[in-house]
């Protein structure tokens, strides 16, 4: 297993979860979570194979300016 802090061919090896694996309640993902968020991890992980991702992304991105321009609460 490649350590999360290892750079391979100029790229960082980030922890990846398959979307379907996340949905399985009986699946133990704790080791991969520790790898991503533990002392040697980057504090980030990737979720792959999300159904309808492109459409969801296209709907979400235009909302960025609205979010950025919301009034600040004091």
Secondary structure by P-SEA (a helix, b strand, c coil): ccccccccccccbbbbbcccccccccccaaaaaaaacccccccbbbbccccaaaaaaaacccaaaaaaaccccc
